[in-house]
Amino acid sequence: MQVFIVGAGPGDPELITVKGQRLLKEADVIIYAGSLVNPDVLKVAGKDAEIYNSATMTLPEVIDKITESVEQGKMVVRLHTGDPAIYGAIQEQMDELKKRNIEFEVVPGVSSFLATAAALKQEYTLPDISQTIIITRDEGRTPVPKRESLKSLAAHQATMCIFLSVHMIEDVVKELIAGGYDKTTPIAIVHKATWPDQKVIRATLETIAEKVKAENITRTAMIVVGRCLETDYSLSRLYAPEFSHMFRAASK
Ligand code: SAH
């Protein structure tokens, strides 16, 4: 195996997987998504590794670089932020590699929506509040199918993690309220979760846009909405004394 599509994690260089870091150390060629990957993650790269920033490259250029490197017998890491499967634009790369009969492996990473939960010290799946997480985005230049509009997803009142949308916070709020969230619903925004300059903003749907503007946050931020951000919830059954399960009998 010569080609690895690797999740870099959300920012903190210690949040890449052990496997991902080993591959980075061994790689002859690294193509990283420079707009989001923390360059500190690349510090483990070998001193002779060729490093390319895909932010300034097109899909054909990325694929050509991978193909050429494989032909020269080199090992390639294509490094994406968070987990590559989420808004990573990797499908088109994988399909091109398949067309060229280039084998590859995907190594998962810690997605930013999970790094955000850690930053907030928050569980997303609280009993009686929500047992569902919706991962989505507002419509920007990439179209979102109409049936998945924020307004229609809001109807579920689940915990929502909204990517790629902080620059449209006013529209996000408008859609969520139109979809049924009360304007007092808590919302949190984490800018650059796990980076040294991480910022957390907590507010309600009514007050968030103003705070985001005041902090001048326009990118690399996760929006979390839902009543899990309030403190009132039922305790989990898993650790309830009277609750038996496969690994523990109920105590009297
Ligand atoms: N594959 C990535 C997402 C890429 S899309 C992942 O799994 O996290 C880019 C979006 O991810 C950004 O607009 C932002 O919404 C979110 N994001 C990426 N890194 C982040 C971080 N450190 N903190 C908060 N949000 C982040």
Boltz pocket constraint, residues with backbone or C-beta under 6 A from the ligand:
constraints:
  - pocket:
      binder: B
      contacts: [[A, 10], [A, 11], [A, 36], [A, 80], [A, 81], [A, 82], [A, 83], [A, 84], [A, 85], [A, 86], [A, 87], [A, 88], [A, 110], [A, 111], [A, 112], [A, 113], [A, 115], [A, 116], [A, 162], [A, 163], [A, 164], [A, 165], [A, 190], [A, 191], [A, 192], [A, 193], [A, 194], [A, 195], [A, 219], [A, 220], [A, 221], [A, 222], [A, 223]]
      max_distance: 6.0
